[in-house]
Every structure is written in C-alpha cells, then in structure tokens.
Amino acid sequence: MNAKDRQADAQWRDQCRRQMKRPLAARLKYGFNYVYKPVLDDAPWRSFKTMAEYRRWCANNLPEYLGFKPAQ
C-alpha cells in the first residue's frame, strides 16, 4: 500500500469512528435514503399466485436497471 492509499485508509477509518460516536437514532435517520422506484412504488401492494407469474410481471413491467429482469 502506498502513502496515498494509507492516507485515504486513515481518513476513512477516522470518518467511521466519528460516525460511530453519533447516537444510534441519528445514524439510523441519516443512514438510509428513500429512492423512488418506478412502477414498484406506484401501487400500495401487488400479489401473485405463483413465483412464475411474479417473475413474468417483473420482466414485462420493470425497468432493467432495477435488477428484476431474468439473467441472460
């Protein structure tokens, strides 16, 4: 590990230590963020009779970048 990598590693560890000093409630509040997911967030719930039906719905309705498409 070169000097630049060691410095970056030390900064990262210092940041982790600072974050761990925060109260748990603050870490939970600021540790997650909501991201709108098209189609998935547009209905309060959905149900499917089979996993195959669910997978087919995902393949036909969800954007590929959400990661619900079948592997090629």
PDB file with SEQRES, HELIX, SHEET and CRYST1 records, atoms N, CA, C and O in Angstrom:
SEQRES   1 A   72  MET ASN ALA LYS ASP ARG GLN ALA ASP ALA GLN TRP ARG          
SEQRES   2 A   72  ASP GLN CYS ARG ARG GLN MET LYS ARG PRO LEU ALA ALA          
SEQRES   3 A   72  ARG LEU LYS TYR GLY PHE ASN TYR VAL TYR LYS PRO VAL          
SEQRES   4 A   72  LEU ASP ASP ALA PRO TRP ARG SER PHE LYS THR MET ALA          
SEQRES   5 A   72  GLU TYR ARG ARG TRP CYS ALA ASN ASN LEU PRO GLU TYR          
SEQRES   6 A   72  LEU GLY PHE LYS PRO ALA GLN                                  
HELIX    1 AA1 ALA A    3  LYS A   21  1                                  19    
HELIX    2 AA2 LEU A   24  GLY A   31  1                                   8    
HELIX    3 AA3 LEU A   40  ASP A   42  5                                   3    
HELIX    4 AA4 MET A   51  ASN A   61  1                                  11    
HELIX    5 AA5 GLU A   64  LEU A   66  5                                   3    
CRYST1    1.000    1.000    1.000  90.00  90.00  90.00 P 1           1          
ATOM      1  N   MET A   1       0.856  -1.176   0.000  1.00  0.00           N  
ATOM      2  CA  MET A   1       0.000   0.000   0.000  1.00  0.00           C  
ATOM      3  C   MET A   1       0.896   1.231   0.000  1.00  0.00           C  
ATOM      4  O   MET A   1       1.802   1.352   0.824  1.00  0.00           O  
ATOM      5  N   ASN A   2       0.637   2.133  -0.921  1.00  0.00           N  
ATOM      6  CA  ASN A   2       1.467   3.329  -0.998  1.00  0.00           C  
ATOM      7  C   ASN A   2       0.972   4.394  -0.005  1.00  0.00           C  
ATOM      8  O   ASN A   2      -0.044   4.199   0.663  1.00  0.00           O  
ATOM      9  N   ALA A   3       1.679   5.491   0.083  1.00  0.00           N  
ATOM     10  CA  ALA A   3       1.370   6.541   1.060  1.00  0.00           C  
ATOM     11  C   ALA A   3      -0.019   7.142   0.828  1.00  0.00           C  
ATOM     12  O   ALA A   3      -0.744   7.430   1.780  1.00  0.00           O  
ATOM     13  N   LYS A   4      -0.381   7.328  -0.443  1.00  0.00           N  
ATOM     14  CA  LYS A   4      -1.697   7.900  -0.753  1.00  0.00           C  
ATOM     15  C   LYS A   4      -2.813   6.965  -0.289  1.00  0.00           C  
ATOM     16  O   LYS A   4      -3.815   7.415   0.268  1.00  0.00           O  
ATOM     17  N   ASP A   5      -2.638   5.664  -0.519  1.00  0.00           N  
ATOM     18  CA  ASP A   5      -3.634   4.679  -0.077  1.00  0.00           C  
ATOM     19  C   ASP A   5      -3.717   4.627   1.443  1.00  0.00           C  
ATOM     20  O   ASP A   5      -4.811   4.526   1.999  1.00  0.00           O  
ATOM     21  N   ARG A   6      -2.583   4.693   2.117  1.00  0.00           N  
ATOM     22  CA  ARG A   6      -2.572   4.682   3.594  1.00  0.00           C  
ATOM     23  C   ARG A   6      -3.310   5.908   4.145  1.00  0.00           C  
ATOM     24  O   ARG A   6      -4.058   5.812   5.118  1.00  0.00           O  
ATOM     25  N   GLN A   7      -3.084   7.064   3.504  1.00  0.00           N  
ATOM     26  CA  GLN A   7      -3.734   8.294   3.943  1.00  0.00           C  
ATOM     27  C   GLN A   7      -5.254   8.187   3.748  1.00  0.00           C  
ATOM     28  O   GLN A   7      -6.021   8.561   4.635  1.00  0.00           O  
ATOM     29  N   ALA A   8      -5.683   7.681   2.599  1.00  0.00           N  
ATOM     30  CA  ALA A   8      -7.110   7.509   2.328  1.00  0.00           C  
ATOM     31  C   ALA A   8      -7.726   6.526   3.313  1.00  0.00           C  
ATOM     32  O   ALA A   8      -8.838   6.739   3.798  1.00  0.00           O  
ATOM     33  N   ASP A   9      -7.005   5.453   3.607  1.00  0.00           N  
ATOM     34  CA  ASP A   9      -7.478   4.461   4.568  1.00  0.00           C  
ATOM     35  C   ASP A   9      -7.627   5.084   5.960  1.00  0.00           C  
ATOM     36  O   ASP A   9      -8.615   4.835   6.651  1.00  0.00           O  
ATOM     37  N   ALA A  10      -6.657   5.884   6.364  1.00  0.00           N  
ATOM     38  CA  ALA A  10      -6.710   6.547   7.671  1.00  0.00           C  
ATOM     39  C   ALA A  10      -7.884   7.521   7.738  1.00  0.00           C  
ATOM     40  O   ALA A  10      -8.568   7.594   8.759  1.00  0.00           O  
ATOM     41  N   GLN A  11      -8.120   8.262   6.669  1.00  0.00           N  
ATOM     42  CA  GLN A  11      -9.248   9.199   6.639  1.00  0.00           C  
ATOM     43  C   GLN A  11     -10.571   8.456   6.728  1.00  0.00           C  
ATOM     44  O   GLN A  11     -11.488   8.887   7.427  1.00  0.00           O  
ATOM     45  N   TRP A  12     -10.665   7.345   6.021  1.00  0.00           N  
ATOM     46  CA  TRP A  12     -11.884   6.551   6.044  1.00  0.00           C  
ATOM     47  C   TRP A  12     -12.142   6.010   7.451  1.00  0.00           C  
ATOM     48  O   TRP A  12     -13.272   6.052   7.937  1.00  0.00           O  
ATOM     49  N   ARG A  13     -11.097   5.504   8.100  1.00  0.00           N  
ATOM     50  CA  ARG A  13     -11.243   4.988   9.471  1.00  0.00           C  
ATOM     51  C   ARG A  13     -11.631   6.093  10.447  1.00  0.00           C  
ATOM     52  O   ARG A  13     -12.453   5.874  11.338  1.00  0.00           O  
ATOM     53  N   ASP A  14     -11.046   7.278  10.286  1.00  0.00           N  
ATOM     54  CA  ASP A  14     -11.415   8.412  11.143  1.00  0.00           C  
ATOM     55  C   ASP A  14     -12.889   8.780  10.958  1.00  0.00           C  
ATOM     56  O   ASP A  14     -13.597   9.060  11.925  1.00  0.00           O  
ATOM     57  N   GLN A  15     -13.334   8.775   9.711  1.00  0.00           N  
ATOM     58  CA  GLN A  15     -14.741   9.087   9.441  1.00  0.00           C  
ATOM     59  C   GLN A  15     -15.650   8.040  10.091  1.00  0.00           C  
ATOM     60  O   GLN A  15     -16.678   8.389  10.670  1.00  0.00           O  
ATOM     61  N   CYS A  16     -15.282   6.781  10.000  1.00  0.00           N  
ATOM     62  CA  CYS A  16     -16.081   5.716  10.638  1.00  0.00           C  
ATOM     63  C   CYS A  16     -16.144   5.918  12.146  1.00  0.00           C  
ATOM     64  O   CYS A  16     -17.207   5.773  12.750  1.00  0.00           O  
ATOM     65  N   ARG A  17     -15.013   6.251  12.752  1.00  0.00           N  
ATOM     66  CA  ARG A  17     -15.001   6.475  14.202  1.00  0.00           C  
ATOM     67  C   ARG A  17     -15.902   7.652  14.587  1.00  0.00           C  
ATOM     68  O   ARG A  17     -16.619   7.587  15.586  1.00  0.00           O  
ATOM     69  N   ARG A  18     -15.866   8.721  13.796  1.00  0.00           N  
ATOM     70  CA  ARG A  18     -16.738   9.877  14.079  1.00  0.00           C  
ATOM     71  C   ARG A  18     -18.204   9.479  13.973  1.00  0.00           C  
ATOM     72  O   ARG A  18     -19.019   9.866  14.811  1.00  0.00           O  
ATOM     73  N   GLN A  19     -18.537   8.712  12.953  1.00  0.00           N  
ATOM     74  CA  GLN A  19     -19.932   8.298  12.768  1.00  0.00           C  
ATOM     75  C   GLN A  19     -20.398   7.391  13.908  1.00  0.00           C  
ATOM     76  O   GLN A  19     -21.554   7.461  14.325  1.00  0.00           O  
ATOM     77  N   MET A  20     -19.513   6.551  14.406  1.00  0.00           N  
ATOM     78  CA  MET A  20     -19.882   5.645  15.493  1.00  0.00           C  
ATOM     79  C   MET A  20     -20.125   6.395  16.798  1.00  0.00           C  
ATOM     80  O   MET A  20     -20.774   5.869  17.703  1.00  0.00           O  
ATOM     81  N   LYS A  21     -19.614   7.610  16.903  1.00  0.00           N  
ATOM     82  CA  LYS A  21     -19.852   8.414  18.104  1.00  0.00           C  
ATOM     83  C   LYS A  21     -21.245   9.041  18.104  1.00  0.00           C  
ATOM     84  O   LYS A  21     -21.725   9.483  19.148  1.00  0.00           O  
ATOM     85  N   ARG A  22     -21.892   9.080  16.946  1.00  0.00           N  
ATOM     86  CA  ARG A  22     -23.252   9.629  16.869  1.00  0.00           C  
ATOM     87  C   ARG A  22     -24.219   8.680  17.578  1.00  0.00           C  
ATOM     88  O   ARG A  22     -23.980   7.474  17.637  1.00  0.00           O  
ATOM     89  N   PRO A  23     -25.303   9.225  18.111  1.00  0.00           N  
ATOM     90  CA  PRO A  23     -26.325   8.346  18.707  1.00  0.00           C  
ATOM     91  C   PRO A  23     -26.929   7.426  17.637  1.00  0.00           C  
ATOM     92  O   PRO A  23     -26.966   7.773  16.457  1.00  0.00           O  
ATOM     93  N   LEU A  24     -27.388   6.280  18.055  1.00  0.00           N  
ATOM     94  CA  LEU A  24     -27.945   5.310  17.127  1.00  0.00           C  
ATOM     95  C   LEU A  24     -29.110   5.894  16.329  1.00  0.00           C  
ATOM     96  O   LEU A  24     -29.222   5.649  15.127  1.00  0.00           O  
ATOM     97  N   ALA A  25     -29.973   6.659  16.984  1.00  0.00           N  
ATOM     98  CA  ALA A  25     -31.125   7.248  16.278  1.00  0.00           C  
ATOM     99  C   ALA A  25     -30.667   8.138  15.122  1.00  0.00           C  
ATOM    100  O   ALA A  25     -31.271   8.118  14.049  1.00  0.00           O  
ATOM    101  N   ALA A  26     -29.614   8.913  15.332  1.00  0.00           N  
ATOM    102  CA  ALA A  26     -29.106   9.785  14.262  1.00  0.00           C  
ATOM    103  C   ALA A  26     -28.497   8.958  13.137  1.00  0.00           C  
ATOM    104  O   ALA A  26     -28.672   9.277  11.961  1.00  0.00           O  
ATOM    105  N   ARG A  27     -27.783   7.897  13.499  1.00  0.00           N  
ATOM    106  CA  ARG A  27     -27.189   7.053  12.455  1.00  0.00           C  
ATOM    107  C   ARG A  27     -28.268   6.384  11.622  1.00  0.00           C  
ATOM    108  O   ARG A  27     -28.122   6.266  10.405  1.00  0.00           O  
ATOM    109  N   LEU A  28     -29.352   5.944  12.256  1.00  0.00           N  
ATOM    110  CA  LEU A  28     -30.445   5.333  11.501  1.00  0.00           C  
ATOM    111  C   LEU A  28     -31.175   6.362  10.645  1.00  0.00           C  
ATOM    112  O   LEU A  28     -31.541   6.087   9.502  1.00  0.00           O  
ATOM    113  N   LYS A  29     -31.383   7.553  11.211  1.00  0.00           N  
ATOM    114  CA  LYS A  29     -32.105   8.597  10.483  1.00  0.00           C  
ATOM    115  C   LYS A  29     -31.360   9.012   9.211  1.00  0.00           C  
ATOM    116  O   LYS A  29     -31.977   9.183   8.160  1.00  0.00           O  
ATOM    117  N   TYR A  30     -30.054   9.173   9.303  1.00  0.00           N  
ATOM    118  CA  TYR A  30     -29.280   9.669   8.161  1.00  0.00           C  
ATOM    119  C   TYR A  30     -28.573   8.565   7.379  1.00  0.00           C  
ATOM    120  O   TYR A  30     -27.915   8.843   6.376  1.00  0.00           O  
ATOM    121  N   GLY A  31     -28.700   7.327   7.822  1.00  0.00           N  
ATOM    122  CA  GLY A  31     -28.000   6.227   7.163  1.00  0.00           C  
ATOM    123  C   GLY A  31     -28.755   5.624   5.999  1.00  0.00           C  
ATOM    124  O   GLY A  31     -28.189   4.841   5.236  1.00  0.00           O  
ATOM    125  N   PHE A  32     -30.026   5.971   5.846  1.00  0.00           N  
ATOM    126  CA  PHE A  32     -30.847   5.420   4.776  1.00  0.00           C  
ATOM    127  C   PHE A  32     -31.489   6.561   4.010  1.00  0.00           C  
ATOM    128  O   PHE A  32     -31.779   7.614   4.577  1.00  0.00           O  
ATOM    129  N   ASN A  33     -31.705   6.355   2.751  1.00  0.00           N  
ATOM    130  CA  ASN A  33     -32.412   7.367   1.974  1.00  0.00           C  
ATOM    131  C   ASN A  33     -33.436   6.687   1.078  1.00  0.00           C  
ATOM    132  O   ASN A  33     -33.229   5.570   0.604  1.00  0.00           O  
ATOM    133  N   TYR A  34     -34.530   7.376   0.860  1.00  0.00           N  
ATOM    134  CA  TYR A  34     -35.589   6.854   0.003  1.00  0.00           C  
ATOM    135  C   TYR A  34     -35.287   7.200  -1.449  1.00  0.00           C  
ATOM    136  O   TYR A  34     -34.954   8.340  -1.775  1.00  0.00           O  
ATOM    137  N   VAL A  35     -35.407   6.218  -2.296  1.00  0.00           N  
ATOM    138  CA  VAL A  35     -35.236   6.423  -3.736  1.00  0.00           C  
ATOM    139  C   VAL A  35     -36.485   5.885  -4.422  1.00  0.00           C  
ATOM    140  O   VAL A  35     -36.845   4.720  -4.248  1.00  0.00           O  
ATOM    141  N   TYR A  36     -37.135   6.725  -5.190  1.00  0.00           N  
ATOM    142  CA  TYR A  36     -38.330   6.304  -5.920  1.00  0.00           C  
ATOM    143  C   TYR A  36     -37.963   5.234  -6.926  1.00  0.00           C  
ATOM    144  O   TYR A  36     -37.007   5.376  -7.689  1.00  0.00           O  
ATOM    145  N   LYS A  37     -38.741   4.157  -6.917  1.00  0.00           N  
ATOM    146  CA  LYS A  37     -38.550   3.070  -7.864  1.00  0.00           C  
ATOM    147  C   LYS A  37     -39.772   3.029  -8.780  1.00  0.00           C  
ATOM    148  O   LYS A  37     -40.858   2.652  -8.340  1.00  0.00           O  
ATOM    149  N   PRO A  38     -39.607   3.414 -10.052  1.00  0.00           N  
ATOM    150  CA  PRO A  38     -40.748   3.452 -10.957  1.00  0.00           C  
ATOM    151  C   PRO A  38     -41.467   2.108 -11.006  1.00  0.00           C  
ATOM    152  O   PRO A  38     -40.833   1.056 -10.923  1.00  0.00           O  
ATOM    153  N   VAL A  39     -42.748   2.143 -11.137  1.00  0.00           N  
ATOM    154  CA  VAL A  39     -43.659   1.001 -11.212  1.00  0.00           C  
ATOM    155  C   VAL A  39     -43.790   0.320  -9.842  1.00  0.00           C  
ATOM    156  O   VAL A  39     -44.909   0.118  -9.370  1.00  0.00           O  
ATOM    157  N   LEU A  40     -42.686  -0.034  -9.202  1.00  0.00           N  
ATOM    158  CA  LEU A  40     -42.765  -0.705  -7.903  1.00  0.00           C  
ATOM    159  C   LEU A  40     -43.452   0.171  -6.860  1.00  0.00           C  
ATOM    160  O   LEU A  40     -44.234  -0.333  -6.054  1.00  0.00           O  
ATOM    161  N   ASP A  41     -43.178   1.458  -6.861  1.00  0.00           N  
ATOM    162  CA  ASP A  41     -43.741   2.367  -5.864  1.00  0.00           C  
ATOM    163  C   ASP A  41     -45.084   2.971  -6.282  1.00  0.00           C  
ATOM    164  O   ASP A  41     -45.653   3.774  -5.541  1.00  0.00           O  
ATOM    165  N   ASP A  42     -45.589   2.604  -7.434  1.00  0.00           N  
ATOM    166  CA  ASP A  42     -46.816   3.221  -7.932  1.00  0.00           C  
ATOM    167  C   ASP A  42     -48.091   2.565  -7.412  1.00  0.00           C  
ATOM    168  O   ASP A  42     -49.176   3.115  -7.605  1.00  0.00           O  
ATOM    169  N   ALA A  43     -47.998   1.421  -6.767  1.00  0.00           N  
ATOM    170  CA  ALA A  43     -49.175   0.751  -6.196  1.00  0.00           C  
ATOM    171  C   ALA A  43     -48.863   0.385  -4.751  1.00  0.00           C  
ATOM    172  O   ALA A  43     -47.717   0.066  -4.435  1.00  0.00           O  
ATOM    173  N   PRO A  44     -49.861   0.423  -3.864  1.00  0.00           N  
ATOM    174  CA  PRO A  44     -49.587   0.112  -2.464  1.00  0.00           C  
ATOM    175  C   PRO A  44     -49.159  -1.338  -2.251  1.00  0.00           C  
ATOM    176  O   PRO A  44     -48.368  -1.622  -1.352  1.00  0.00           O  
ATOM    177  N   TRP A  45     -49.674  -2.261  -3.072  1.00  0.00           N  
ATOM    178  CA  TRP A  45     -49.257  -3.661  -2.973  1.00  0.00           C  
ATOM    179  C   TRP A  45     -49.669  -4.408  -4.234  1.00  0.00           C  
ATOM    180  O   TRP A  45     -50.508  -3.943  -5.005  1.00  0.00           O  
ATOM    181  N   ARG A  46     -49.075  -5.551  -4.425  1.00  0.00           N  
ATOM    182  CA  ARG A  46     -49.428  -6.452  -5.525  1.00  0.00           C  
ATOM    183  C   ARG A  46     -49.336  -7.875  -4.990  1.00  0.00           C  
ATOM    184  O   ARG A  46     -48.562  -8.147  -4.072  1.00  0.00           O  
ATOM    185  N   SER A  47     -50.117  -8.775  -5.557  1.00  0.00           N  
ATOM    186  CA  SER A  47     -49.978 -10.181  -5.172  1.00  0.00           C  
ATOM    187  C   SER A  47     -50.017 -11.038  -6.438  1.00  0.00           C  
ATOM    188  O   SER A  47     -50.647 -10.692  -7.437  1.00  0.00           O  
ATOM    189  N   PHE A  48     -49.332 -12.146  -6.352  1.00  0.00           N  
ATOM    190  CA  PHE A  48     -49.234 -13.058  -7.486  1.00  0.00           C  
ATOM    191  C   PHE A  48     -49.487 -14.470  -6.974  1.00  0.00           C  
ATOM    192  O   PHE A  48     -49.100 -14.807  -5.855  1.00  0.00           O  
ATOM    193  N   LYS A  49     -50.133 -15.290  -7.787  1.00  0.00           N  
ATOM    194  CA  LYS A  49     -50.438 -16.662  -7.366  1.00  0.00           C  
ATOM    195  C   LYS A  49     -49.211 -17.556  -7.403  1.00  0.00           C  
ATOM    196  O   LYS A  49     -49.093 -18.493  -6.613  1.00  0.00           O  
ATOM    197  N   THR A  50     -48.305 -17.268  -8.314  1.00  0.00           N  
ATOM    198  CA  THR A  50     -47.103 -18.100  -8.423  1.00  0.00           C  
ATOM    199  C   THR A  50     -45.871 -17.226  -8.588  1.00  0.00           C  
ATOM    200  O   THR A  50     -45.974 -16.061  -8.972  1.00  0.00           O  
ATOM    201  N   MET A  51     -44.722 -17.785  -8.299  1.00  0.00           N  
ATOM    202  CA  MET A  51     -43.462 -17.073  -8.493  1.00  0.00           C  
ATOM    203  C   MET A  51     -43.233 -16.826  -9.982  1.00  0.00           C  
ATOM    204  O   MET A  51     -42.677 -15.798 -10.368  1.00  0.00           O  
ATOM    205  N   ALA A  52     -43.662 -17.768 -10.812  1.00  0.00           N  
ATOM    206  CA  ALA A  52     -43.508 -17.598 -12.262  1.00  0.00           C  
ATOM    207  C   ALA A  52     -44.303 -16.385 -12.745  1.00  0.00           C  
ATOM    208  O   ALA A  52     -43.831 -15.620 -13.585  1.00  0.00           O  
ATOM    209  N   GLU A  53     -45.517 -16.215 -12.206  1.00  0.00           N  
ATOM    210  CA  GLU A  53     -46.330 -15.056 -12.576  1.00  0.00           C  
ATOM    211  C   GLU A  53     -45.657 -13.762 -12.134  1.00  0.00           C  
ATOM    212  O   GLU A  53     -45.654 -12.777 -12.872  1.00  0.00           O  
ATOM    213  N   TYR A  54     -45.085 -13.763 -10.927  1.00  0.00           N  
ATOM    214  CA  TYR A  54     -44.361 -12.586 -10.417  1.00  0.00           C  
ATOM    215  C   TYR A  54     -43.157 -12.265 -11.296  1.00  0.00           C  
ATOM    216  O   TYR A  54     -42.933 -11.107 -11.647  1.00  0.00           O  
ATOM    217  N   ARG A  55     -42.391 -13.278 -11.648  1.00  0.00           N  
ATOM    218  CA  ARG A  55     -41.206 -13.057 -12.481  1.00  0.00           C  
ATOM    219  C   ARG A  55     -41.583 -12.549 -13.868  1.00  0.00           C  
ATOM    220  O   ARG A  55     -40.898 -11.693 -14.427  1.00  0.00           O  
ATOM    221  N   ARG A  56     -42.657 -13.069 -14.415  1.00  0.00           N  
ATOM    222  CA  ARG A  56     -43.122 -12.612 -15.723  1.00  0.00           C  
ATOM    223  C   ARG A  56     -43.551 -11.144 -15.641  1.00  0.00           C  
ATOM    224  O   ARG A  56     -43.240 -10.351 -16.530  1.00  0.00           O  
ATOM    225  N   TRP A  57     -44.272 -10.787 -14.563  1.00  0.00           N  
ATOM    226  CA  TRP A  57     -44.690  -9.396 -14.377  1.00  0.00           C  
ATOM    227  C   TRP A  57     -43.470  -8.481 -14.277  1.00  0.00           C  
ATOM    228  O   TRP A  57     -43.436  -7.416 -14.894  1.00  0.00           O  
ATOM    229  N   CYS A  58     -42.474  -8.898 -13.500  1.00  0.00           N  
ATOM    230  CA  CYS A  58     -41.253  -8.094 -13.365  1.00  0.00           C  
ATOM    231  C   CYS A  58     -40.580  -7.887 -14.714  1.00  0.00           C  
ATOM    232  O   CYS A  58     -40.203  -6.770 -15.067  1.00  0.00           O  
ATOM    233  N   ALA A  59     -40.435  -8.970 -15.460  1.00  0.00           N  
ATOM    234  CA  ALA A  59     -39.756  -8.897 -16.761  1.00  0.00           C  
ATOM    235  C   ALA A  59     -40.495  -7.973 -17.724  1.00  0.00           C  
ATOM    236  O   ALA A  59     -39.866  -7.291 -18.533  1.00  0.00           O  
ATOM    237  N   ASN A  60     -41.814  -7.945 -17.645  1.00  0.00           N  
ATOM    238  CA  ASN A  60     -42.606  -7.151 -18.590  1.00  0.00           C  
ATOM    239  C   ASN A  60     -42.831  -5.711 -18.160  1.00  0.00           C  
ATOM    240  O   ASN A  60     -43.143  -4.863 -18.996  1.00  0.00           O  
ATOM    241  N   ASN A  61     -42.678  -5.414 -16.865  1.00  0.00           N  
ATOM    242  CA  ASN A  61     -43.094  -4.102 -16.369  1.00  0.00           C  
ATOM    243  C   ASN A  61     -42.005  -3.249 -15.735  1.00  0.00           C  
ATOM    244  O   ASN A  61     -42.155  -2.029 -15.671  1.00  0.00           O  
ATOM    245  N   LEU A  62     -40.932  -3.837 -15.273  1.00  0.00           N  
ATOM    246  CA  LEU A  62     -39.938  -3.067 -14.529  1.00  0.00           C  
ATOM    247  C   LEU A  62     -38.759  -2.658 -15.397  1.00  0.00           C  
ATOM    248  O   LEU A  62     -38.352  -3.406 -16.286  1.00  0.00           O  
ATOM    249  N   PRO A  63     -38.205  -1.468 -15.143  1.00  0.00           N  
ATOM    250  CA  PRO A  63     -37.006  -1.051 -15.879  1.00  0.00           C  
ATOM    251  C   PRO A  63     -35.841  -1.995 -15.559  1.00  0.00           C  
ATOM    252  O   PRO A  63     -35.714  -2.477 -14.434  1.00  0.00           O  
ATOM    253  N   GLU A  64     -35.023  -2.241 -16.527  1.00  0.00           N  
ATOM    254  CA  GLU A  64     -33.920  -3.193 -16.370  1.00  0.00           C  
ATOM    255  C   GLU A  64     -32.952  -2.791 -15.255  1.00  0.00           C  
ATOM    256  O   GLU A  64     -32.403  -3.661 -14.580  1.00  0.00           O  
ATOM    257  N   TYR A  65     -32.733  -1.487 -15.049  1.00  0.00           N  
ATOM    258  CA  TYR A  65     -31.743  -1.049 -14.069  1.00  0.00           C  
ATOM    259  C   TYR A  65     -32.136  -1.373 -12.624  1.00  0.00           C  
ATOM    260  O   TYR A  65     -31.297  -1.289 -11.727  1.00  0.00           O  
ATOM    261  N   LEU A  66     -33.402  -1.743 -12.386  1.00  0.00           N  
ATOM    262  CA  LEU A  66     -33.787  -2.140 -11.036  1.00  0.00           C  
ATOM    263  C   LEU A  66     -33.302  -3.544 -10.688  1.00  0.00           C  
ATOM    264  O   LEU A  66     -33.272  -3.919  -9.516  1.00  0.00           O  
ATOM    265  N   GLY A  67     -32.928  -4.313 -11.690  1.00  0.00           N  
ATOM    266  CA  GLY A  67     -32.331  -5.622 -11.433  1.00  0.00           C  
ATOM    267  C   GLY A  67     -33.310  -6.763 -11.263  1.00  0.00           C  
ATOM    268  O   GLY A  67     -32.941  -7.796 -10.704  1.00  0.00           O  
ATOM    269  N   PHE A  68     -34.546  -6.622 -11.724  1.00  0.00           N  
ATOM    270  CA  PHE A  68     -35.532  -7.679 -11.585  1.00  0.00           C  
ATOM    271  C   PHE A  68     -35.719  -8.491 -12.860  1.00  0.00           C  
ATOM    272  O   PHE A  68     -36.608  -9.340 -12.931  1.00  0.00           O  
ATOM    273  N   LYS A  69     -34.902  -8.241 -13.850  1.00  0.00           N  
ATOM    274  CA  LYS A  69     -35.017  -8.983 -15.106  1.00  0.00           C  
ATOM    275  C   LYS A  69     -34.305 -10.330 -14.966  1.00  0.00           C  
ATOM    276  O   LYS A  69     -33.352 -10.447 -14.196  1.00  0.00           O  
ATOM    277  N   PRO A  70     -34.760 -11.345 -15.704  1.00  0.00           N  
ATOM    278  CA  PRO A  70     -34.052 -12.629 -15.664  1.00  0.00           C  
ATOM    279  C   PRO A  70     -32.639 -12.497 -16.234  1.00  0.00           C  
ATOM    280  O   PRO A  70     -32.388 -11.684 -17.123  1.00  0.00           O  
ATOM    281  N   ALA A  71     -31.739 -13.296 -15.716  1.00  0.00           N  
ATOM    282  CA  ALA A  71     -30.359 -13.277 -16.209  1.00  0.00           C  
ATOM    283  C   ALA A  71     -30.322 -13.778 -17.644  1.00  0.00           C  
ATOM    284  O   ALA A  71     -31.067 -14.684 -18.019  1.00  0.00           O  
ATOM    285  N   GLN A  72     -29.457 -13.184 -18.431  1.00  0.00           N  
ATOM    286  CA  GLN A  72     -29.332 -13.574 -19.844  1.00  0.00           C  
ATOM    287  C   GLN A  72     -28.255 -14.614 -20.004  1.00  0.00           C  
ATOM    288  O   GLN A  72     -27.998 -15.071 -21.119  1.00  0.00           O  
TER     289      GLN A  72                                                      
END                                                                             
